[in-house]
Amino acid sequence: MNSDTDTIRDELDFEFLGNRSGQPYTVQTNIYTHGKGNREQRINLWFDPSLGFHTYSILWNHYQVVFFVDNTPIRVFKNNEAQGILYPKSQPLRIYSTLWEADDWATRGGLEKIDWSKAPFSAYYSDFDIEGCAVPAGNNLQCASNPNNNWWEGVAYRELSPSEREKYEWVRRNYVIYDYCTDSSRYPITPPECAPGI
């Protein structure tokens, strides 16, 4: 999901980075707020996504952004504006789906190159569903500015439930292979949203 603005864009990314045959598939998530990104986290999926359809979803409300795979939370980005941390809530986002070439970095750090002899490449979707605020002409954000009218803003969606928290911790322990929060070579000073308790 991406805003129309560039220098102050907000963006929520689900990215499949590819794999080497027989190796786990890697999913990367990234979050841009007000033009600042570089908040990548990568997980190895615990299944082969090419063998069947799976559910990939994003819960985005005024309290948190949660990325899910088959109803298992794999990433949480809390709204901590009170601590001075930017949060994507001031502009509408559109949904895009693309296939793009990034073999200089995406698959095993650029070690695996695209086999162009297998082109064209395709992505398939089933039971595609969007629930959110429609943005009419004139960029009227009335729906988003009245959060109490939307089911996704309810108390049950303001934080992970105990069972979701358990699944989330399972993913973090077993499948996270990269987290910008712990990359001291890129971030000698820990980003503020990564502080304990945030």
Accessible surface in RSA format (square Angstrom, percent):
REM  Atomic radii and reference values for relative SASA: ProtOr
REM  Chains: A
REM  Algorithm: Lee & Richards
REM  Probe-radius: 1.40
REM  Slices: 20
REM RES _ NUM      All-atoms   Total-Side   Main-Chain    Non-polar    All polar
REM                ABS   REL    ABS   REL    ABS   REL    ABS   REL    ABS   REL
RES MET A   1    44.90  23.2  29.00  19.2  15.89  37.8   9.23   7.8  35.66  47.2
RES ASN A   2    40.97  28.3  40.97  39.6   0.00   0.0   4.49  10.8  36.48  35.3
RES SER A   3     6.94   5.9   0.64   0.9   6.29  14.5   0.98   2.1   5.95   8.3
RES ASP A   4    99.12  69.4  61.74  61.4  37.39  88.4  37.40  88.0  61.73  61.6
RES THR A   5    52.84  37.6  44.24  44.9   8.60  20.5  50.04  67.2   2.81   4.2
RES ASP A   6   103.67  72.6  93.50  93.1  10.17  24.0  34.18  80.4  69.49  69.3
RES THR A   7   121.40  86.3  99.16 100.5  22.23  53.0  83.80 112.6  37.60  56.8
RES ILE A   8    96.35  54.8  96.33  71.8   0.02   0.0  96.33  69.4   0.02   0.1
RES ARG A   9    50.90  21.4  50.90  25.9   0.00   0.0   5.85   8.0  45.05  27.3
RES ASP A  10     0.01   0.0   0.01   0.0   0.00   0.0   0.00   0.0   0.01   0.0
RES GLU A  11    21.22  12.2  21.22  16.1   0.00   0.0   1.74   3.4  19.48  15.9
RES LEU A  12     0.85   0.5   0.00   0.0   0.85   2.1   0.00   0.0   0.85   2.3
RES ASP A  13    18.40  12.9  15.14  15.1   3.25   7.7   5.21  12.3  13.19  13.2
RES PHE A  14    49.46  24.7  23.27  14.4  26.19  68.1  23.27  14.1  26.19  74.9
RES GLU A  15    31.36  18.0  27.44  20.8   3.92   9.3  15.06  29.1  16.30  13.3
RES PHE A  16    99.01  49.5  69.67  43.2  29.34  76.3  69.67  42.2  29.34  84.0
RES LEU A  17    13.71   7.6   8.46   6.1   5.25  13.2  11.31   7.9   2.40   6.4
RES GLY A  18    32.84  40.5   0.00   N/A  32.84  40.5  27.88  76.5   4.96  11.1
RES ASN A  19    40.10  27.7  15.46  14.9  24.64  59.3   4.22  10.1  35.89  34.7
RES ARG A  20   122.36  51.4 119.00  60.7   3.36   8.0  17.99  24.6 104.36  63.3
RES SER A  21   109.86  92.8  84.02 112.1  25.85  59.5  49.10 104.6  60.77  85.1
RES GLY A  22    81.22 100.2   0.00   N/A  81.22 100.2  42.04 115.4  39.18  87.8
RES GLN A  23    96.90  54.2  89.96  65.7   6.94  16.5  15.17  32.3  81.73  62.0
RES PRO A  24    67.29  49.0  51.20  46.7  16.09  58.5  61.58  50.8   5.71  35.5
RES TYR A  25    54.57  25.5  54.47  31.0   0.09   0.2  30.05  22.6  24.52  30.2
RES THR A  26    17.85  12.7  17.35  17.6   0.49   1.2   5.33   7.2  12.52  18.9
RES VAL A  27     0.84   0.6   0.00   0.0   0.84   2.0   0.00   0.0   0.84   2.3
RES GLN A  28     5.39   3.0   5.39   3.9   0.00   0.0   0.00   0.0   5.39   4.1
RES THR A  29     3.02   2.1   3.01   3.1   0.01   0.0   1.92   2.6   1.10   1.7
RES ASN A  30     8.27   5.7   8.27   8.0   0.00   0.0   0.00   0.0   8.27   8.0
RES ILE A  31     0.00   0.0   0.00   0.0   0.00   0.0   0.00   0.0   0.00   0.0
RES TYR A  32    41.24  19.3  41.24  23.5   0.00   0.0  11.26   8.5  29.98  37.0
RES THR A  33     0.00   0.0   0.00   0.0   0.00   0.0   0.00   0.0   0.00   0.0
RES HIS A  34    63.33  34.6  48.10  33.4  15.23  39.0  27.62  28.5  35.71  41.6
RES GLY A  35    29.21  36.0   0.00   N/A  29.21  36.0   3.85  10.6  25.36  56.8
RES LYS A  36    94.59  46.1  89.85  55.1   4.74  11.3  90.61  81.6   3.97   4.2
RES GLY A  37     3.67   4.5   0.00   N/A   3.67   4.5   0.19   0.5   3.48   7.8
RES ASN A  38    76.85  53.0  76.54  74.0   0.31   0.8   1.30   3.1  75.56  73.0
RES ARG A  39     6.33   2.7   6.33   3.2   0.00   0.0   0.00   0.0   6.33   3.8
RES GLU A  40    22.75  13.1  22.75  17.2   0.00   0.0   1.78   3.4  20.97  17.1
RES GLN A  41    17.27   9.7  15.84  11.6   1.43   3.4   2.32   4.9  14.95  11.3
RES ARG A  42    59.29  24.9  59.25  30.2   0.05   0.1   7.94  10.9  51.35  31.1
RES ILE A  43     4.50   2.6   4.41   3.3   0.09   0.2   4.41   3.2   0.09   0.2
RES ASN A  44    33.09  22.8  33.09  32.0   0.00   0.0   4.61  11.1  28.48  27.5
RES LEU A  45     7.14   4.0   0.00   0.0   7.14  18.0   0.00   0.0   7.14  19.2
RES TRP A  46    72.02  28.9  38.24  18.5  33.78  79.3  29.18  15.6  42.84  69.5
RES PHE A  47    42.62  21.3  25.74  15.9  16.88  43.9  39.07  23.7   3.55  10.2
RES ASP A  48    54.07  37.9  43.62  43.4  10.45  24.7  18.94  44.6  35.13  35.0
RES PRO A  49    24.03  17.5  11.39  10.4  12.64  45.9  11.75   9.7  12.28  76.3
RES SER A  50    78.70  66.5  39.32  52.5  39.38  90.7  41.24  87.8  37.45  52.5
RES LEU A  51   149.42  83.2 113.17  81.0  36.26  91.1 117.69  82.7  31.73  85.4
RES GLY A  52    39.97  49.3   0.00   N/A  39.97  49.3  34.14  93.7   5.82  13.0
RES PHE A  53   138.27  69.2 108.54  67.2  29.73  77.4 111.92  67.9  26.35  75.4
RES HIS A  54    59.07  32.3  34.33  23.9  24.74  63.3  30.28  31.2  28.79  33.5
RES THR A  55    73.73  52.4  69.55  70.5   4.18  10.0  38.23  51.4  35.50  53.7
RES TYR A  56    69.15  32.3  40.55  23.1  28.60  74.4  39.53  29.7  29.61  36.5
RES SER A  57    42.20  35.7  36.26  48.4   5.94  13.7  36.07  76.8   6.12   8.6
RES ILE A  58    46.71  26.6  15.60  11.6  31.10  75.0  16.06  11.6  30.65  83.2
RES LEU A  59    25.01  13.9  21.51  15.4   3.50   8.8  24.67  17.3   0.34   0.9
RES TRP A  60    66.04  26.5  51.19  24.8  14.86  34.9  49.11  26.2  16.93  27.5
RES ASN A  61     6.03   4.2   0.00   0.0   6.03  14.5   5.55  13.3   0.49   0.5
RES HIS A  62    46.73  25.5  42.26  29.4   4.48  11.5  28.57  29.4  18.16  21.1
RES TYR A  63    73.32  34.2  69.36  39.5   3.96  10.3  49.53  37.2  23.79  29.3
RES GLN A  64     2.01   1.1   2.01   1.5   0.00   0.0   0.00   0.0   2.01   1.5
RES VAL A  65     0.00   0.0   0.00   0.0   0.00   0.0   0.00   0.0   0.00   0.0
RES VAL A  66     0.12   0.1   0.12   0.1   0.00   0.0   0.12   0.1   0.00   0.0
RES PHE A  67     0.00   0.0   0.00   0.0   0.00   0.0   0.00   0.0   0.00   0.0
RES PHE A  68    23.55  11.8  23.55  14.6   0.00   0.0  23.55  14.3   0.00   0.0
RES VAL A  69     0.00   0.0   0.00   0.0   0.00   0.0   0.00   0.0   0.00   0.0
RES ASP A  70    52.41  36.7  38.45  38.3  13.96  33.0  24.89  58.6  27.51  27.4
RES ASN A  71   102.34  70.6  98.43  95.1   3.90   9.4  21.50  51.7  80.84  78.1
RES THR A  72    14.57  10.4  14.57  14.8   0.00   0.0   0.26   0.3  14.31  21.6
RES PRO A  73     0.00   0.0   0.00   0.0   0.00   0.0   0.00   0.0   0.00   0.0
RES ILE A  74     2.79   1.6   1.75   1.3   1.04   2.5   1.75   1.3   1.04   2.8
RES ARG A  75     2.73   1.1   2.69   1.4   0.04   0.1   1.19   1.6   1.54   0.9
RES VAL A  76    27.93  18.4   8.57   7.8  19.36  46.7   8.57   7.4  19.36  52.5
RES PHE A  77     9.70   4.9   7.87   4.9   1.83   4.8   9.70   5.9   0.00   0.0
RES LYS A  78    66.78  32.6  60.09  36.9   6.68  15.9  50.85  45.8  15.92  17.0
RES ASN A  79    39.63  27.3  17.68  17.1  21.95  52.9   5.52  13.3  34.11  33.0
RES ASN A  80    21.23  14.6  19.71  19.0   1.51   3.6   1.51   3.6  19.71  19.1
RES GLU A  81    69.50  39.9  53.98  40.8  15.52  36.9  26.80  51.8  42.70  34.9
RES ALA A  82   103.94  95.6  55.65  85.9  48.29 109.8  68.82  96.9  35.12  93.0
RES GLN A  83   110.49  61.8  77.95  57.0  32.54  77.5  40.15  85.5  70.34  53.3
RES GLY A  84    66.73  82.3   0.00   N/A  66.73  82.3  37.67 103.4  29.06  65.1
RES ILE A  85     8.47   4.8   4.40   3.3   4.07   9.8   7.88   5.7   0.58   1.6
RES LEU A  86    85.74  47.8  82.65  59.1   3.09   7.8  83.09  58.4   2.66   7.1
RES TYR A  87     0.70   0.3   0.29   0.2   0.41   1.1   0.29   0.2   0.41   0.5
RES PRO A  88     0.00   0.0   0.00   0.0   0.00   0.0   0.00   0.0   0.00   0.0
RES LYS A  89    89.19  43.5  68.76  42.2  20.43  48.6  29.30  26.4  59.89  63.8
RES SER A  90    65.88  55.7  43.47  58.0  22.41  51.6  43.56  92.8  22.32  31.3
RES GLN A  91    25.18  14.1  20.59  15.0   4.59  10.9  15.87  33.8   9.31   7.1
RES PRO A  92    37.39  27.2  26.81  24.4  10.58  38.5  34.62  28.6   2.77  17.2
RES LEU A  93    26.12  14.5   0.22   0.2  25.90  65.1   0.22   0.2  25.90  69.7
RES ARG A  94   134.23  56.4 129.70  66.1   4.52  10.8  46.41  63.4  87.82  53.2
RES ILE A  95    79.32  45.1  51.70  38.5  27.62  66.6  51.70  37.2  27.62  75.0
RES TYR A  96   123.03  57.4  97.50  55.5  25.53  66.4  82.10  61.7  40.93  50.5
RES SER A  97    74.04  62.6  38.45  51.3  35.60  82.0  33.45  71.2  40.60  56.9
RES THR A  98    93.79  66.7  63.53  64.4  30.25  72.1  57.43  77.1  36.36  55.0
RES LEU A  99   110.28  61.4  78.48  56.1  31.80  79.9  80.64  56.6  29.64  79.8
RES TRP A 100   142.40  57.1 110.76  53.6  31.64  74.3  95.57  51.0  46.83  76.0
RES GLU A 101    88.95  51.1  66.62  50.4  22.34  53.2  29.10  56.3  59.85  48.9
RES ALA A 102     9.28   8.5   4.35   6.7   4.93  11.2   6.06   8.5   3.22   8.5
RES ASP A 103    24.33  17.0  22.10  22.0   2.23   5.3   3.65   8.6  20.68  20.6
RES ASP A 104   105.13  73.6  85.07  84.7  20.06  47.4  37.60  88.5  67.53  67.4
RES TRP A 105    89.43  35.9  83.05  40.2   6.38  15.0  70.62  37.7  18.81  30.5
RES ALA A 106    15.24  14.0   9.68  14.9   5.56  12.7   9.68  13.6   5.56  14.7
RES THR A 107    19.42  13.8  18.48  18.7   0.94   2.2   6.74   9.1  12.68  19.2
RES ARG A 108   107.03  44.9  79.82  40.7  27.21  64.8  51.29  70.1  55.74  33.8
RES GLY A 109    64.44  79.5   0.00   N/A  64.44  79.5  32.02  87.9  32.42  72.6
RES GLY A 110     8.83  10.9   0.00   N/A   8.83  10.9   3.33   9.1   5.50  12.3
RES LEU A 111   128.68  71.7 102.21  73.1  26.48  66.6 104.96  73.7  23.72  63.8
RES GLU A 112    43.58  25.0  41.22  31.2   2.36   5.6   6.81  13.2  36.77  30.0
RES LYS A 113   130.63  63.7 102.85  63.1  27.78  66.1  84.09  75.7  46.54  49.6
RES ILE A 114    52.83  30.1  35.52  26.5  17.31  41.7  41.61  30.0  11.22  30.4
RES ASP A 115    69.81  48.9  58.10  57.8  11.71  27.7  32.95  77.6  36.86  36.8
RES TRP A 116   147.03  59.0 134.21  65.0  12.82  30.1 117.78  62.8  29.25  47.5
RES SER A 117   101.14  85.5  58.42  78.0  42.72  98.4  57.21 121.8  43.93  61.6
RES LYS A 118   148.99  72.7 127.22  78.1  21.77  51.8  80.20  72.2  68.78  73.3
RES ALA A 119    46.37  42.6  24.60  38.0  21.77  49.5  25.01  35.2  21.36  56.6
RES PRO A 120   125.45  91.4 107.75  98.2  17.71  64.4 111.78  92.3  13.67  84.9
RES PHE A 121    91.31  45.7  69.93  43.3  21.39  55.7  72.87  44.2  18.44  52.8
RES SER A 122    71.25  60.2  37.72  50.3  33.52  77.2  16.96  36.1  54.28  76.1
RES ALA A 123    50.55  46.5  24.20  37.4  26.35  59.9  29.53  41.6  21.03  55.7
RES TYR A 124   168.85  78.8 146.08  83.1  22.78  59.3 112.92  84.9  55.93  69.0
RES TYR A 125   124.69  58.2  91.58  52.1  33.11  86.2  87.36  65.6  37.33  46.0
RES SER A 126    58.90  49.8  31.35  41.8  27.56  63.5  15.05  32.0  43.86  61.4
RES ASP A 127   140.71  98.6 103.32 102.8  37.39  88.4  42.04  98.9  98.67  98.4
RES PHE A 128   127.47  63.8  93.15  57.7  34.32  89.3  97.73  59.3  29.74  85.1
RES ASP A 129   106.39  74.5  74.91  74.6  31.48  74.4  30.03  70.7  76.36  76.2
RES ILE A 130   106.09  60.4  77.59  57.8  28.50  68.7  80.85  58.2  25.24  68.5
RES GLU A 131   105.78  60.7  72.30  54.7  33.48  79.7  29.88  57.8  75.90  62.0
RES GLY A 132    47.41  58.5   0.00   N/A  47.41  58.5  17.74  48.7  29.67  66.4
RES CYS A 133    41.09  31.1  16.16  18.0  24.93  58.6  13.35  33.8  27.73  29.9
RES ALA A 134    89.49  82.3  66.52 102.7  22.97  52.3  76.74 108.1  12.75  33.8
RES VAL A 135    63.69  41.9  32.71  29.6  30.98  74.7  32.89  28.6  30.80  83.5
RES PRO A 136    73.34  53.5  59.17  53.9  14.17  51.5  71.22  58.8   2.12  13.2
RES ALA A 137   107.23  98.6  69.59 107.4  37.64  85.6  82.62 116.4  24.61  65.2
RES GLY A 138    78.12  96.3   0.00   N/A  78.12  96.3  41.68 114.4  36.43  81.6
RES ASN A 139    85.91  59.2  71.95  69.5  13.96  33.6  25.59  61.6  60.31  58.3
RES ASN A 140    75.26  51.9  63.75  61.6  11.51  27.7  21.33  51.3  53.93  52.1
RES LEU A 141    59.41  33.1  50.74  36.3   8.67  21.8  53.81  37.8   5.61  15.1
RES GLN A 142   112.30  62.8 107.79  78.8   4.51  10.7  30.82  65.6  81.48  61.8
RES CYS A 143    44.33  33.5  32.09  35.8  12.24  28.8  28.31  71.7  16.02  17.3
RES ALA A 144    33.39  30.7  30.22  46.6   3.17   7.2  32.85  46.3   0.54   1.4
RES SER A 145    77.29  65.3  49.62  66.2  27.67  63.7  46.98 100.0  30.31  42.5
RES ASN A 146    59.88  41.3  56.19  54.3   3.69   8.9   9.07  21.8  50.81  49.1
RES PRO A 147    33.96  24.8  33.96  31.0   0.00   0.0  33.96  28.0   0.00   0.0
RES ASN A 148   132.95  91.7  99.49  96.1  33.45  80.6  34.19  82.3  98.75  95.4
RES ASN A 149   118.34  81.6  82.64  79.9  35.70  86.0  28.73  69.1  89.60  86.6
RES ASN A 150    17.29  11.9  10.08   9.7   7.21  17.4   3.48   8.4  13.81  13.3
RES TRP A 151   129.99  52.2 110.67  53.6  19.31  45.3 120.49  64.2   9.50  15.4
RES TRP A 152    35.27  14.2  35.27  17.1   0.00   0.0  24.67  13.2  10.60  17.2
RES GLU A 153     5.92   3.4   5.13   3.9   0.79   1.9   1.47   2.8   4.45   3.6
RES GLY A 154    28.52  35.2   0.00   N/A  28.52  35.2  28.31  77.7   0.21   0.5
RES VAL A 155   117.96  77.6 108.82  98.5   9.13  22.0 108.82  94.6   9.13  24.8
RES ALA A 156    78.43  72.1  51.60  79.6  26.83  61.0  63.85  89.9  14.57  38.6
RES TYR A 157    83.76  39.1  82.33  46.8   1.44   3.7  43.41  32.6  40.36  49.8
RES ARG A 158    78.11  32.8  73.74  37.6   4.37  10.4  20.71  28.3  57.40  34.8
RES GLU A 159   113.99  65.4 110.30  83.4   3.70   8.8  25.93  50.2  88.06  71.9
RES LEU A 160    16.60   9.2   2.42   1.7  14.18  35.6   2.42   1.7  14.18  38.2
RES SER A 161    42.48  35.9  35.76  47.7   6.73  15.5  39.39  83.9   3.09   4.3
RES PRO A 162   120.45  87.8 107.57  98.1  12.88  46.8 115.02  95.0   5.43  33.7
RES SER A 163    69.87  59.0  63.34  84.5   6.53  15.0  45.68  97.3  24.19  33.9
RES GLU A 164    47.22  27.1  47.21  35.7   0.01   0.0  10.89  21.1  36.33  29.7
RES ARG A 165   107.08  45.0 107.08  54.6   0.00   0.0  42.33  57.8  64.75  39.2
RES GLU A 166   129.04  74.1 122.62  92.8   6.42  15.3  43.75  84.6  85.29  69.6
RES LYS A 167    88.36  43.1  86.03  52.8   2.33   5.5  51.13  46.0  37.23  39.7
RES TYR A 168    26.83  12.5  26.83  15.3   0.00   0.0   8.34   6.3  18.49  22.8
RES GLU A 169    65.85  37.8  65.85  49.8   0.00   0.0  23.14  44.8  42.71  34.9
RES TRP A 170    88.55  35.5  88.55  42.9   0.00   0.0  66.64  35.5  21.91  35.5
RES VAL A 171     0.00   0.0   0.00   0.0   0.00   0.0   0.00   0.0   0.00   0.0
RES ARG A 172    56.03  23.5  40.63  20.7  15.40  36.7  16.91  23.1  39.12  23.7
RES ARG A 173   169.47  71.2 130.59  66.6  38.88  92.6  74.06 101.2  95.41  57.8
RES ASN A 174    83.49  57.6  51.15  49.4  32.34  77.9  15.56  37.4  67.94  65.7
RES TYR A 175    53.05  24.8  50.75  28.9   2.30   6.0  23.71  17.8  29.34  36.2
RES VAL A 176    40.28  26.5  15.18  13.7  25.09  60.5  15.18  13.2  25.09  68.1
RES ILE A 177    94.62  53.8  57.95  43.2  36.68  88.4  65.50  47.2  29.13  79.0
RES TYR A 178    44.66  20.8  38.91  22.1   5.74  14.9  44.40  33.4   0.26   0.3
RES ASP A 179    18.15  12.7  15.26  15.2   2.89   6.8   4.99  11.7  13.16  13.1
RES TYR A 180     4.02   1.9   3.96   2.3   0.06   0.2   1.02   0.8   3.00   3.7
RES CYS A 181    31.89  24.1  20.26  22.6  11.62  27.3   9.42  23.9  22.47  24.2
RES THR A 182   112.58  80.1  82.11  83.2  30.47  72.6  73.95  99.3  38.63  58.4
RES ASP A 183    26.42  18.5  18.89  18.8   7.53  17.8  10.78  25.4  15.64  15.6
RES SER A 184    83.24  70.3  73.30  97.8   9.94  22.9  40.09  85.4  43.15  60.5
RES SER A 185   104.51  88.3  67.33  89.9  37.18  85.7  59.10 125.9  45.41  63.6
RES ARG A 186    98.62  41.4  72.36  36.9  26.26  62.5  49.78  68.0  48.83  29.6
RES TYR A 187    45.00  21.0  39.18  22.3   5.82  15.1  36.87  27.7   8.12  10.0
RES PRO A 188   116.57  85.0  84.93  77.4  31.64 115.0  87.68  72.4  28.89 179.5
RES ILE A 189   151.14  86.0 141.17 105.2   9.97  24.0 144.21 103.8   6.93  18.8
RES THR A 190    74.56  53.0  60.55  61.4  14.01  33.4  27.34  36.7  47.22  71.4
RES PRO A 191    10.38   7.6   5.08   4.6   5.30  19.3   9.86   8.1   0.53   3.3
RES PRO A 192    88.85  64.8  78.96  72.0   9.89  36.0  87.14  71.9   1.71  10.6
RES GLU A 193    21.49  12.3   8.26   6.2  13.23  31.5   5.04   9.7  16.45  13.4
RES CYS A 194    26.46  20.0   0.67   0.7  25.79  60.6   6.33  16.0  20.12  21.7
RES ALA A 195    38.82  35.7  34.43  53.1   4.39  10.0  35.62  50.2   3.20   8.5
RES PRO A 196   138.17 100.7 107.42  97.9  30.75 111.8 118.62  97.9  19.56 121.5
RES GLY A 197    91.26 112.5   0.00   N/A  91.26 112.5  44.29 121.5  46.97 105.2
RES ILE A 198    60.70  34.5  24.22  18.0  36.48  87.9  29.44  21.2  31.26  84.8
END  Absolute sums over single chains surface
CHAIN  1 A    12258.1       9158.9       3099.2       6802.6       5455.5
END  Absolute sums over all chains
TOTAL         12258.1       9158.9       3099.2       6802.6       5455.5
